[in-house]
Amino acid sequence: MAEEKKKPKKWIQKADIKEGVFTAKAKRKGITSAQLQENVLANPDKYDERTVKQARLRKTLIGLHKDKKSKQ
């Protein structure tokens, strides 16, 4: 069987993140970033690739935050 690559635990430090860009897109549309995330993930064909990746990243980070909060 092929060996599976393990994702490094600190993968987020290597991610190229521009803070506030996704939120700014949402504000320009007059909606919250959560609403924009749901719109993008529901219809990814309507949005550019970068916006779709930003929405997925937001979903991941929110999930990590919830996991961390529940463990405390």
Protein Blocks (a to p, Z undefined) as FASTA:
>chain_A
ZZdddddfklmmmpccdehklmmmmmmnopafklmmmmmmmmmmlpcfklmmmmmmmmmm
mmmmmmmmmmZZ
